[in-house]
Amino acid sequence: MSLWPAELSSPAAAGSLLLCVAQLAAGYALGSRLGRGASSADRWALIWLCYDSLVHFTLEGPFVYLSLVGSVADSDGIIASLWKEYGKADARWLHSDPTIVSLEMLTVVLDGLLALLLIYAIIKEKYYRHFIQITLCVCELYGGWMTFCPDWLIGSPNLNTSNWLYLWVYLVFFNGVWVLIPGLLLWQSWIELKKMHQKEMKPGKKFK
């Protein structure tokens, strides 16, 4: 009896996960290089932002293109295969669902560019760093909510939760990461803005 889960024996599933690992490794390497000399928190933020940018431009960008010229279900290639695999968990990604495609267009253009701008702002210690960071995080959280809420409201007919891989890895883990890390970055911005405000306060005035 094989100890390897049957779901991961599929070439499409294994290939998709390997591609995600490769992107994570690339984001880690690039973020670590850019974050030399930065604080530990900022170095990890840069690692995340590099990975985030790679996902937006190299995975979600092609998805938008495939969805505008046809659909993922009718497309071929490595990226199409990855999205077909994810489509086993959420069928809307296979058939150019208008809500999903609209959100992804905004995500690729706005979130992708904001991530690049935030990388620059962190490296160069720009005054607008936390404004961009808060804006990006709110956009990411909004995107996650609007991806799932419309389907939840009609009983989740497009979500396949009968398989552990589709539920816990594809739906919960891969989407949960874009909730957890933006949430942590929002908390970081809150703390840093609080520190800045305290420095500007007059001596003896209590901060609330």
HELIX and SHEET records of a PDB file:
HELIX    1   1 ALA A    6  SER A    9  5                                   4    
HELIX    2   2 PRO A   11  LEU A   34  1                                  24    
HELIX    3   3 SER A   40  VAL A   55  1                                  16    
HELIX    4   4 HIS A   56  GLU A   60  3                                   5    
HELIX    5   5 GLY A   61  VAL A   69  1                                   9    
HELIX    6   6 ILE A   78  TYR A   86  1                                   9    
HELIX    7   7 ALA A   91  TRP A   93  5                                   3    
HELIX    8   8 PRO A   98  LEU A  106  1                                   9    
HELIX    9   9 THR A  107  ASP A  111  3                                   5    
HELIX   10  10 GLY A  112  ILE A  123  1                                  12    
HELIX   11  11 ARG A  129  LEU A  153  1                                  25    
HELIX   12  12 TRP A  164  TRP A  164  1                                   1    
HELIX   13  13 LEU A  165  PHE A  173  3                                   9    
HELIX   14  14 PHE A  174  GLU A  200  1                                  27    
END                                                                             
